[in-house]
């Protein structure tokens, strides 16, 4: 079952720091959001493999929006 990574704030996807297919640890940074001129790291909520990103760099996102899916390993 996939775990969804959700945005804590509204803003813009500034940079995706991991790649789809990568194995990540819980709390490992996978992307950085920009909101009100602040960089906000987004961490994997659980360990696993990044199944896919649901957003792209430069995309405007809403608070609570799904950003990525992580499959448990």
GROMACS elastic network, one bead per residue, 0.5 to 0.9 nm:
[ bonds ]
;  ai    aj funct       b0    kb
    1    70     6  0.85263   500
    1    71     6  0.61732   500
    1    72     6  0.68814   500
    2    51     6  0.79496   500
    2    69     6  0.58221   500
    2    70     6  0.52834   500
    2    72     6  0.66984   500
    3    45     6  0.77448   500
    3    46     6  0.74264   500
    3    48     6  0.89474   500
    3    68     6  0.83167   500
    3    69     6  0.55548   500
    3    70     6  0.50463   500
    3    71     6  0.63013   500
    3    72     6  0.75998   500
    4    45     6  0.82710   500
    4    66     6  0.62421   500
    4    67     6  0.72829   500
    4    68     6  0.58759   500
    4    70     6  0.64467   500
    5    42     6  0.83067   500
    5    43     6  0.81255   500
    5    44     6  0.67262   500
    5    45     6  0.67436   500
    5    65     6  0.84038   500
    5    66     6  0.57397   500
    5    67     6  0.54138   500
    5    68     6  0.51099   500
    5    69     6  0.61112   500
    5    70     6  0.75332   500
    6    42     6  0.86067   500
    6    63     6  0.78533   500
    6    64     6  0.53365   500
    6    65     6  0.54032   500
    6    67     6  0.54994   500
    6    68     6  0.74318   500
    7    10     6  0.70680   500
    7    11     6  0.88703   500
    7    33     6  0.85209   500
    7    42     6  0.76194   500
    7    61     6  0.77205   500
    7    62     6  0.71355   500
    7    63     6  0.53123   500
    7    65     6  0.53997   500
    7    66     6  0.65205   500
    7    67     6  0.65488   500
    8    42     6  0.83702   500
    8    62     6  0.86794   500
    8    63     6  0.55320   500
    8    64     6  0.59577   500
    8    65     6  0.82975   500
    9    33     6  0.84062   500
    9    35     6  0.73088   500
    9    40     6  0.87029   500
    9    61     6  0.82885   500
    9    62     6  0.67926   500
    9    64     6  0.71152   500
    9    65     6  0.88559   500
   10    33     6  0.86172   500
   10    34     6  0.85650   500
   10    35     6  0.66318   500
   10    60     6  0.77452   500
   10    61     6  0.55805   500
   10    64     6  0.79422   500
   10    65     6  0.84562   500
   11    14     6  0.88314   500
   11    33     6  0.65078   500
   11    34     6  0.55762   500
   11    36     6  0.75257   500
   11    59     6  0.85291   500
   11    60     6  0.57524   500
   11    61     6  0.54663   500
   11    62     6  0.66235   500
   11    63     6  0.78585   500
   12    32     6  0.87963   500
   12    33     6  0.55877   500
   12    34     6  0.51867   500
   12    35     6  0.65582   500
   12    57     6  0.77946   500
   12    58     6  0.59344   500
   12    59     6  0.55337   500
   12    61     6  0.57106   500
   12    62     6  0.86210   500
   13    16     6  0.73919   500
   13    31     6  0.75674   500
   13    32     6  0.63780   500
   13    34     6  0.63241   500
   13    55     6  0.75826   500
   13    56     6  0.67621   500
   13    58     6  0.51942   500
   13    59     6  0.54822   500
   13    60     6  0.65173   500
   13    61     6  0.71610   500
   14    31     6  0.77227   500
   14    32     6  0.55825   500
   14    33     6  0.50287   500
   14    34     6  0.55822   500
   14    39     6  0.78898   500
   14    56     6  0.89254   500
   14    57     6  0.57064   500
   14    58     6  0.58472   500
   14    59     6  0.81060   500
   15    30     6  0.89081   500
   15    31     6  0.56487   500
   15    32     6  0.51842   500
   15    33     6  0.69371   500
   15    34     6  0.87677   500
   15    56     6  0.85053   500
   15    57     6  0.56144   500
   15    58     6  0.78045   500
   16    19     6  0.74962   500
   16    30     6  0.62504   500
   16    32     6  0.63274   500
   16    33     6  0.87046   500
   16    53     6  0.89879   500
   16    56     6  0.77596   500
   16    57     6  0.64863   500
   17    29     6  0.71401   500
   17    30     6  0.51275   500
   17    32     6  0.72896   500
   18    21     6  0.88825   500
   18    22     6  0.68686   500
   18    24     6  0.84890   500
   18    29     6  0.76348   500
   18    31     6  0.67569   500
   18    50     6  0.84276   500
   19    22     6  0.56371   500
   19    30     6  0.79873   500
   19    50     6  0.73399   500
   19    52     6  0.83984   500
   19    53     6  0.83813   500
   20    23     6  0.87586   500
   20    49     6  0.78531   500
   20    50     6  0.51310   500
   20    51     6  0.59285   500
   20    52     6  0.52582   500
   20    53     6  0.66948   500
   21    49     6  0.57568   500
   21    50     6  0.50654   500
   21    51     6  0.58506   500
   21    52     6  0.73639   500
   22    48     6  0.83433   500
   22    49     6  0.54974   500
   22    50     6  0.56090   500
   22    51     6  0.82853   500
   23    47     6  0.75441   500
   23    48     6  0.55122   500
   23    50     6  0.64162   500
   23    70     6  0.89361   500
   23    73     6  0.82640   500
   24    27     6  0.84263   500
   24    28     6  0.62560   500
   24    29     6  0.84868   500
   24    30     6  0.82116   500
   24    44     6  0.71609   500
   24    46     6  0.81607   500
   24    47     6  0.55475   500
   24    48     6  0.55561   500
   24    49     6  0.61077   500
   24    50     6  0.72816   500
   24    70     6  0.87282   500
   25    28     6  0.54045   500
   25    29     6  0.88931   500
   25    44     6  0.70363   500
   25    45     6  0.86130   500
   25    46     6  0.66628   500
   25    48     6  0.66050   500
   25    49     6  0.88537   500
   26    29     6  0.88438   500
   26    43     6  0.74261   500
   26    44     6  0.53440   500
   26    45     6  0.55003   500
   26    48     6  0.78210   500
   27    30     6  0.89135   500
   27    42     6  0.84495   500
   27    45     6  0.58398   500
   27    46     6  0.69261   500
   27    47     6  0.79216   500
   28    42     6  0.82312   500
   28    43     6  0.50381   500
   28    44     6  0.54604   500
   28    45     6  0.82205   500
   28    46     6  0.87564   500
   28    47     6  0.83913   500
   29    32     6  0.78337   500
   29    41     6  0.62948   500
   29    42     6  0.55928   500
   29    44     6  0.63349   500
   30    41     6  0.77052   500
   30    42     6  0.59633   500
   30    43     6  0.56045   500
   30    44     6  0.64327   500
   31    40     6  0.85752   500
   31    41     6  0.60644   500
   31    42     6  0.52708   500
   31    43     6  0.72325   500
   32    39     6  0.63017   500
   32    40     6  0.54851   500
   32    42     6  0.57226   500
   32    43     6  0.88439   500
   33    38     6  0.81040   500
   33    39     6  0.57182   500
   33    41     6  0.62481   500
   33    42     6  0.71181   500
   34    37     6  0.61118   500
   34    38     6  0.54848   500
   34    40     6  0.60646   500
   34    41     6  0.87854   500
   35    38     6  0.53035   500
   35    39     6  0.66674   500
   35    40     6  0.73064   500
   36    39     6  0.85361   500
   42    45     6  0.89689   500
   43    46     6  0.87338   500
   44    47     6  0.69163   500
   44    48     6  0.85428   500
   44    50     6  0.89304   500
   44    70     6  0.77938   500
   45    70     6  0.86516   500
   46    70     6  0.76332   500
   46    71     6  0.88997   500
   46    72     6  0.75569   500
   47    70     6  0.77944   500
   47    71     6  0.82207   500
   47    72     6  0.63657   500
   47    73     6  0.71341   500
   48    51     6  0.88325   500
   48    70     6  0.58096   500
   48    71     6  0.53123   500
   49    52     6  0.89574   500
   49    69     6  0.85575   500
   49    70     6  0.54319   500
   49    71     6  0.52187   500
   49    72     6  0.64909   500
   49    73     6  0.65277   500
   50    53     6  0.75884   500
   50    68     6  0.73395   500
   50    69     6  0.60275   500
   50    71     6  0.63440   500
   50    72     6  0.89441   500
   51    68     6  0.75653   500
   51    69     6  0.54197   500
   51    70     6  0.53110   500
   51    71     6  0.60326   500
   52    67     6  0.89023   500
   52    68     6  0.57377   500
   52    69     6  0.55540   500
   52    70     6  0.73696   500
   53    56     6  0.74154   500
   53    66     6  0.89145   500
   53    67     6  0.60791   500
   53    69     6  0.65124   500
   54    66     6  0.67810   500
   54    67     6  0.50420   500
   54    68     6  0.51293   500
   54    69     6  0.76567   500
   55    58     6  0.87897   500
   55    59     6  0.65851   500
   55    60     6  0.87682   500
   55    61     6  0.81534   500
   55    66     6  0.81991   500
   55    67     6  0.56856   500
   55    68     6  0.73614   500
   56    59     6  0.55887   500
   56    60     6  0.89872   500
   56    67     6  0.89048   500
   57    60     6  0.88185   500
   61    64     6  0.86926   500
   61    65     6  0.65940   500
   61    66     6  0.89448   500
   61    67     6  0.85652   500
   62    65     6  0.54347   500
   62    66     6  0.89642   500
   63    66     6  0.89747   500
   64    67     6  0.88929   500
   66    69     6  0.80332   500
